[in-house]
Amino acid sequence: MLRVLIILAATSVAFGLSAVTPGRAWSDDGNSPSARESASSSTDRANAESDAVPPTDEGRLPQSDNENRRAETFTEIFEADAEHLADRPKAIYISRLELNGVVQGDTAEVTAAVDVELTRATGDWYVLPLGFDQASLLSSRYEGPGDAAPEGAERQGSGQRWVFRGKGRHQLTFQLRVPVRRTATGRQLQLTIPELPNGFRAIANLRVDDARAVRGTAGQGTTISSTNATESKGLSLECEVSGIRWDVSWRIRRDDAPTIGAVTTLLRVTRSSNRLQVSALQECRIAWADVDHLRVRIPEGFEIEAVRQMQSDSSQPLRFEGVSGEPGWIKVSLTDDVQDRVELQWELSRPFPDDGEVIRLDGLEIADAGSQSGSIEIEAIPGYFLDWVNYEDSPVTQVDPPDDRPGAANIAYAFKFSHQPIDLDLRFSQIDAETDGTADYLIRLNEGKADLYAAVQIEVLSGSVDRVELTWPGHREDGWRPARTTIPVHVGEQTSSTEHEAILETGIDDDSQDLLSVRIDEPCTGRLSFLLHFERTSASDADGFAGPLPLLNGVSQRSRTLAVAGPIDFEFDVVGESGPLPAPPADARLAPGFPEEVTEPASSPITLYRIDSPDQTLNIDVTRHQRSIEANVMVAVTDLRPARLRVIQEVAFSVAYGRIESVLFDRPESLSSVINSDSIALGDDYSEIGPRFRLRDGTPLQAEIVEGHLKVNLDEPRHGDFSIFIDYLLPVPGRSDEHTVSFDVPILPSIDAEYGSTVLQIVDEDVLRLDAKETGWQPELTRTSGEAWSTRTPREFVRLSRDESIVNVPQQYTIETAFLRTLIGDEGQTTTYADYDVREAPARLLIMLPQDTGAADFYWNGRKLTSDREVRPYTGEPGQYLLAIEDGELEALSGRLSVRFRSQSHGVLNFISQRTVQFPRFPQRVWIEETIWEIGLPLGHQLFESPDGMVPQYTWERTVAVWMRRPTRAYRDRRANFIASGSGAPPVSQGGNVYAYRAVGSLQAAQFGSMAQTFIVLIGAGVTLLLGFVFGRIPTTRNVFSILVLGFVFSLASLWRLELMQLLLQPALLGLLLALVATTFDTAARRRPRRRLRETPVEPPPSAVGREQRSSVYGSSSAAPRSQAPTAVYQPSAPSESGGAS
């Protein structure tokens, strides 16, 4: 096997060296290869094309296949590295190719003129494939600056391959004979040609001397530029070839075949407006002759709207005319670009038949056609039932409607026919319509003009509707006229509806003067909706409405709504026959369909009413009022900074019968330094006490000082209820040695309206109080934290007291979950991370940390509270902080409060340690629903005593061969959800041994015990090992009673210290194992036997022959001799001949 591998490797190396060694290239004068290489540069040699063939010493073409293969191998190597030579000109290419052929019988005589350009003057031969695979070469002629000859090597199926040398143009002319193939419809010629450079085209002309030859067609890569008839009534084809094959075919006309072959017709019948529409697509196969017109029979009673030729570039309809002497037939003139088929698109129509009228569907028969087949599809016509009459000898048969074509869903009936003529009688019978409808009304009353809108919706349950009638008694006498007579009608749902046109007609005689008729352009089904608009003019400025409303005829009209609109200073009193109209449901909305300029709230207020009886008479009385404004004020104060008080004054306006564009406030003297032109320009910059003005939705408002008054410009003219917020900072006395400081908070009075009530809201009830001298205030219940007081007596200011001597901040809110994490470091330091989910909290939170706490960090929804305004010591006692978590609103706040602090170190954890951890505390009225506590100990310490009153959230889990305490899966999932549910402080990583507990309510402190892991192993294993030695040394302890006593002691200790007993159980098993190993070794040592020397038996000296030998071992009863140490050495004598010893 090794020899085989060596031989294969050597062969591969030799083959590789031969592959990269170029073939021998000799010059014409017989110089050596080295002389040739010195005359020709290495660059030219590297740029040689793959078609270059080196000549022999005598200048002849190489005839050896080995030399050809070496040359090809040499050029393949250069082709693999020729990407950088792509910009050099091609060495040899074809610059012109022209083919001229004449078909005679089953062959074609083709003359091929080929011009070859050779761009290199190296003296090499260049190979050029010329193709012509299918042809036989009759003769060739060459003209050029060098030499040309066929390639010497024989190649199967490669066509003509010629070699050239000499720079310049080489011209070859070939006489070829090409076979002509017979096809089912005519003849075909195919000839492979040489590959041309990009953009070059070969010219190919073919003459067919056969009078029956018609209509040439080209294959792939061949284009027929023109087709002409020859003098011998043959065919002449001029072609351009861009590929590598000249492929052209022509048909041979048969004298017994029709001019037009198969005709396929597809007719679609539908209704369009009041006409019956027939659309047809007709495809005609042209068999042999050139066709410039068709004779077609038109369906009886139909008119031609348009007929078009699909292949034509022109979109104009075709010309047609009647055929004399043939009623019902027309002559359709086709375009000049008719090939082997014609596609015609027909549009025909006739008046839609009356109810029960029978029409005949026939026609579109083409004269002189070989076969005519097709299909008839009739779309569903809403409101009509179709019946047909088919005769026995008729070629028409009914089929199932298609479902695999666009628009096939609307087809109700389908037929097919196998030949012409066809005759199908159709009868359209109208179905009685059943409808249900509603109408919503809007009456708009203005000064001197009134408009009435009726939004009508009709639901057609069966049949179809093309006319809707309404009755409106007395509308002419009251002066109501249609605002427009052309009405758009929407059919279908609002999102996908089609629009039709309708005409509104009014009665012209006494019998029909109360009748309104809406005539639609075509019958419709489904849901119809349209809008009627009537108007009336009057001389009165506040003319009302009296009379009935337009009602639908023949329709079960359900009760709907009436909307009354008018100028803002109008008050309407709408009364029906049974009294005032009731209000609609609270969720009622204005019906769709009314114009936007009417329903826009800014145009005029709209009031909705419910109409229980649409046929009742209504009376709408109009009363005109002057504009009225009512206002109430609420002042909210909060202690934002030590020497500044944030004041938010909300003024609630109620404007009736008019609109206002701005409001004016009287500016007290005490606010002149706070609200002035300079401070207003500062905007939201509270550091410079810049006031801010806005609406309830936060829209900012512009304000200015006009003649000493504060003018607030609204964003738009407003009416109804709206509120303006004025937010500013008021300087107040700072902190002093006295605990209580009183000051006045001025109220901006409105000049437009006197305040009906004044509400004071104190957000910081822990610091701010309503002064005891204030009278006339009533306490109010608030949804948020703080105090609220109200009074109906106008006030110019309110006096407050600032008291910072309160120790217990009266706060009341809820903490859903308190998540506490305590980390004990290796040096004994304690770090606590506390997260609280706070709900409905005030803007100020009081929190009390343990007294031994160092620096603390506070976060609210992930944002760190850093400034003195947000975090400040509350009292002189350490650890008490007042946190400002407001976000600019006075509503109750909800979010996540996070606290990070570190307590003073209590020393490194010993072998046994007892620790107490203190947690943040809140005021008594703060309710904590649930507390979760995690404690993390260093890796070398285990928890052996759990805190009282808490439920462990861990279980014992096995890890390889050791059982450890790990948090439960449910707790881990809940912990992950808690961390991901809110934006708390940055997450913390916990290492070491982690234990989790859960408690209901708050947790102020927790006591636990820890034990060093080495000490746990020492105690557990040592006690068990000691008991093992006791059982091994004292036999009286080895009984069942001792085991029962040990079990009882373990169970009794577990009643008080279960965690410790579970913790010592695994080391105890280790000690038990050690005791068993020790006992095994001890027992083995006791049972080992004493070693004895092994005796070697020695034969005694021989005695006389025949003498009985006796044992020399004393005390043995056995006859066999026993070995013993010899006492003398005996030298036996040589045996005698008798076999005895001498």
Summary of the structure (lengths in Angstrom):
residues: 1142
radius of gyration: 57.4
end to end distance: 74.5
largest distance: 183.4
contacts: 3286
relative contact order: 0.04
helix: 13%
strand: 47%
